[in-house]
Amino acid sequence: MSERLISRAKNLGISAEIYTIRLKEYQIAKERTYKTIKGEEVGYGIRVIYDNRLGFIYSNNLNDTILDNAIKLAKLSDKDNANTLPSPKPLQKITGLYDNKVEDSEEKSKELIKEIIELEEKINLTFAEVVTGVYEVSILSTEGIDVSEKRSIVSIFASGIFKENNIVSPEIYEYRFSHGFHIDINELKEELSEKASVFSKREKIDVKGYDITLTQKAINNLLSPLLSAAVSAENLYRKSTPFNLNEHINENLEIIDDPLEPKLPFSRSFDDEGMPSKQNRIIYNGEIKTFLNNTYWSIKTSLENTNSASRTLYGNLIPSYSVLPRISPSNLIIKYKRTESNVEDGTITVDQVQGVHTANYSSGEFSVVASVGWLNKSGERIGLREIVISGDIKNLLKNIVASSKEAKLYGNIVSGKLRVTGLSII
């Protein structure tokens, strides 16, 4: 049916694209009781361009009426010369994005959830979840795009609190993503248990004047959404980013968007318009070198298309057929030249933040609650009551002074722990 609709659109002289997701998903979770969800879905997003006018519709079925309705919507929309579908370019398929063991994942998922629940011997486990998915992305267009790729994803999440006598810690969570079942469950359990135990001693201290060390989780919580917005070419066009091209940020800092590394969870052979994935240096030699782009915004800004079209909704792992492509990074690699073996010494370590959604994404300003953090004092971790951290993304990046030697994946970020000076703490 996809081929027939594309052929019909060609005969009508209309540009059309059919974006297809075929998904098989299994979820098992334990809160008070066990809950399982198992399902399969096929969905289609149909984008048409008629006289530089855009029409979009999505459905779980394909037929002539769907195409007709998309054309009607296009005729009602405003004309915009940037409304165009891309032409195909050669791409090289990445191997390792699909693990066939995830196809029949029910038994393995049950084993993993039982392993996580062993944490109840050490902490008060509040929630545990294993989600597996196998999905195929296909894009077919009148312009000649014809690509398809099968990918798999495994997500593990656990949260808990430390509770003893009158001492109750904030809820602490850990999560991991991978294309297969090679997630180190023991490492996740140890991280959660150790962080919860920090709050057996919890104090309120005068935090002013301390440097902050952001763990990889905190970097993913805070820096990833702010940076994604700040380096979007759409926001550059709208003058709603604190950054400018070639602006100097930090001579020791490099940030790369890398969708080509198969071991990372958000890698892909092509973006969500069918353009070949490529590595993009966002900050290089300390300067802003690239704003991420898709086809529409590359035309609007007259900048190179970085092939960063994404239909993944924030917080989701799997693309959605129900939305138009927007701009989003894949895997963000943060490198800092100056490293220290004990980067946390004498600093306040922030591991979990809340309230990033209240940030001003145009200016990059933020004021967030560090719900999980501790003071590193003479080799001892002292759990802190909630503190508020304020600043802006530009000065945060400018004031990074060191990184831990070991880089680690968390969410879509690969980074060392980052020591930052100059942030406001209360």
N, C-alpha and C positions, 0 to 999 in steps of 0.2 A: 504493500500500500504506500509506503514512503516514496518508493521510486516512481509510482504512478502519479502521486500528488506533485512531486517535483517536476515531472515531465509536463503535467497539466499547467503548472505555474509558468514554465518556460514558454509554452504555447500561447499563454495569455500575455507574455511580455513582462512578467512580474518576477522580481527576485524573491526567492523563498528559501527558508532554512528549516529543517526539522531536527530538533534536538531530542534525543531519546535516552531515557534512563530505564534500565531493567535491574531491579533490585530484589535481592533475597536477604532477609535480615532475621536475626535471632537475638532475643534479649532475655536475660535472667537477672532478677534483682532480689535482694533481701533487705527489708526494712523491719517491720514487725513480723511479716510472713513473706514467703516466697511468691514471686510474681514472674510469669513468663509471657513473652509475646513472640509470635512467630508469623512471618508474613512474606508475601511476594507482591511486587507491584511493577507495572509498566506504565510509564507516563511520557507524554510528548509535549514539547514546547514548540509552537509554530510561529516563526517570525517572518513577516513579508515586508518588502519595500516596494511601494507603488508611487512613482513620481516623487521620490525622496520623502515619502510619508511612511511612517512606521505603523504596522499593525502586529499585535501579538496576542496569542490565545494559547491556552494549554488544556489538555484533556487526557483521559485514559484510553481514548479510542481515536482512531484515525479514519476520516471519511471526507467526502467532498464538501460537506457542510462546514466542517472545521476550517478548511482552506477559504471557503467563501466568506465566513464570518471574520477571519483575519483580514481579508481584503477590504471588507466593509469598514472595519476599525481603522485601517490605514487611510482610507478615503476621508475619514472624519478628523484625522490628526493634522497637525501643522507640518508644513513643508520645512525640511532641514537638509541642507546639502551634505551634512555629515552622516545622514542615514544611508548606510551602504553595507553590503555584506562583503567580507574579505574573499580574495581569490586564494586558491590553494598554494601552499609552498611545501617543498620536500621536508619530510620529518623522519627522524630516526626513532624507532620504537625502543622504549626503555624496558629492560627485562627486570623481573623481581617485584613488580607491582601487584601480582596476583599469586596467591597461595591456595592451591586446590584443597588443602586441608580445612580451609574455612568454609567450604561448601557444606559439609556435614559437621556442624560445630556444636551440636546440642550436648553431646556427652562430654566433650572437652570443656565447654563452658560451665557445665555443672561441677566438674572437677575443680576448675579455677575458683568458682564462687565458694566452694568448701574450703579451699586453701586460704582465701581471704578471711573467711569467718573464724579461722583459727586465731585471728587477732583479738577475739573476745577474751582470750586468756590474759591479755595485757592491757587493753583499753576498752572503753565502752564504745563498741562499734555501732554507729547510727545508721549506716547505709552501705551497701555493697552492690556492685553492678558489673556485669560483663555483657558487652554488646558486640556482635559480629555481623559483618555485612559483606556480601559479594555483589558488586554492581558493574554493569557494562554501560559505558557512555558511547553513544553513536551520534555523529553529526553528518547530515547530508544536505547539500544545497544546490541551487541552480547555477552557482558560480563554479562548481566543480569540487567543492569540499566533500570528501567521502572518507571519514575516519571512524575508527571504532577501537575501544580498548576496554579490557576487563581488569578490574582492580578489586582488591580485598582489603578489609580493615578490621582490626580488633581493638576494642577500647575497654579498659579496665578502670573502675573508679571505686574508691573506698573513703569513708569519712568516719571520724570518731572523736571522742572527747576523753580527757583525763578527769577522773572524778574520785576524790578521796577526802573523807570528812567534809569540811566546808569549802574545799578547794575544787573548783570546776573550771576547766580550761575552755577557751572558745572552740567551736567545731573546726577541726583540722581535716583537710582532705588531700588525697593524692590521686592522680590519674596518669595513665600511660596509653599511647597509641602505637600501633604497629600494623604492618601488612599481614602479619601472621601471628602464630602463638609463641613467638620467642621473646615475650616480655618477661623480665625477671621479677616474678611475684615476690620472692624473698626480699629483694631490694625495696620494692614498694612497701611491704609490710614493715621492714626495719625503719624506713624513713618516717612512716606514720607513727610507729611506736616511739621512736626517739624524740620526735617533735612533741608528741603528747606528754612525754615524761619531763620535758623541759619545764612544763607548767606545774610540776610538783612544788616548784619555788617560783612564785609569781610576785613581782614587786612593781610599785609605782615609783619611778625615779625621775629626777630632773634630766630630760633627754636633750636639752638644748646644747648645741655645740658639737654633737657627735657626727661623724661621718656615718653614712648608711651603706650597708652591703645588701644588694638585691640578689636573692637566690634566683635560680632559673625559673621557678614557679612565679615569683613576683615579677620578673621581667616579662613573662608571658602574660600575666594578668594586666600589667600596667603599660609596658612599653609596646607590646605587639599591637593593640588596637589604636593607640595614639600615633605610632609610627606608620601604620597602614594608611591612616587618614592623611597624615602629613606628607606622604610621598605619592599621593594619588594625583595624576595629571588633571583629573576633574576638579579637584580642590585648588590646584594651581591656576586653572582657567578661571575659577570663580573667586580667586584671591582669598581663599579661606584656608590657607596653610601658612605656618610661620616660616617655611623654608623657601629659598630661592635657588635656582640653578647656579652651580659653582660657588655657593656660599661655603665659607670655611666653618667647620664645626669642631673637629678635634683631630689633630695630626696623627694620633695613635689609633684612631678608630676606623674600622672597615665594616660595612654592612652589605651583605649580598643576598639577593633573592634567588634561591637555587631550587628549581623544580626538577632537576635532572638526576639528583642523587637517589637511587632506588631504595636505599635503606630508610629514607625519611618519609613520613606518613603522607605528606601532601604533594608528593612528586607525581608527575604525569608526563606523557609523551607530547600532549598537545593541550592548549588551553580550551576554554569552553566556547570558543568560536572555531576550533579546529586548526588554529595556528600552532606551528611547532614550538614547543617549550624551549626557553633559552635562559641562561644564567644572566642576571642583571646586577651590576655593581651600583648600589644606591649611594653609598658613601665610599669614596676611594681617595687615598692620599689625604684624608681628612676633610674632603669637600663633597657637597651634594652633586653627584654626577648624573643621576637619572631619576625621573619621575615615572612611576609605573603607568602603563597605558593599555587601552584596548583599541579596537578599530575606530569606534566612534570618537573617542577623545583624542586619539592621535591625529585625526583630521581637524578637530576643533583647535587643538594646540599647535598644530604643525610640528609635532615632535614624533620621533621614531616610535612605532608600535613595539612595545616590549613584550607583547603576547601574554598579557596578564589578565585576560578576561576570565571571570569566575562567576559561577552560578551557585556557589556554596554560601548558604546563609550563615551569619555569624553564630558560632557555637555549634554548628553542625559539621560532621565529617564528610558527608556525602552530598554531591551537588543536587540541586533541585531543578526539575523541568518546569516549574511554575513561575520562574523569574527570568527576566532579561539579564544578559551578561553585564556585570559591573567590573570594577577594578579591584583586585586584591592580590597581595603577595601569596606565595606558596610557602616555602620553608625559608625563614629568615636566619641567616648565619651572621652572628655578631663576633667580630674578632677585635681584640685590644692588645696592642703590642707589649705593653708593660704588664707583666704578670707577677704575682706574689704567691708564695706557698701558703701563707696564713693570712689571706686577704681580709678575713673577718675580724682579726684581732683588734680589740679596742674600738669596735664599731657596734652599731645597732644593726642587727640582721633583720631584714623584712622578708617574710616568706609568703604572706597572703595579704592581699589588699581588697577592699570593698569600696564601691562608689565610683568606679572608672566611668560608668555611664553618665555621671554628672559633669564630666570634664568638658571644657570648651574646646572642641576639636578644631575650630578655626584658628585659635591662638595657641593651642597645645597646652593650655593651663589646666592644672588638676589640683584637687585637694581630696585625698583619699584616706580612708581609715586602714591602718595596718592592724588587722585583727589578730594576726599571728606574727610575733616578732620577739627577739630576745637580745639581751646585752651580752657581748662576749667579753668577759672580764677574767683575766689571769687563767685562761683555759677553761673557764666555767661558763655555761650558758644559763642566764637568769631570765626566766619568762617575764615579759612585760604586759602590763595592762594596755588596752587599746591606745594607740597614738595616732595623730593625724599628720600626714606628710603633704606638703604643698610645694608647688613649683611649676615648671613648664618643660615640655619635652626638649626644647632647644638647649636650655641650660643644663638639663639633666645629662644630655649627651656631651655637652662641652665640659662638664665637671666630673666625668668619669676619670678616675685617677689610677685604677688598677683593675685587673681581672684575675680570677683564680686560674691556676695552670690547667685545670681539668675542665673541658667543655662538656656540656650535657644537653641532651634533647629534652625539651618540655613543651608540650603543645606543638606550635609550629616554629618554636625558637630553638636554635642551637647556640649556646653561649657559655662562657664561664660565669661565675658569680661576679657581679660588678660593684666595685666600691665607688661611691659617689659622694662628693662634698658639696656643701652650699645649699642643700634642700632645707626648707623650713620644717621643723619638727616640734610638735606640742603634745 
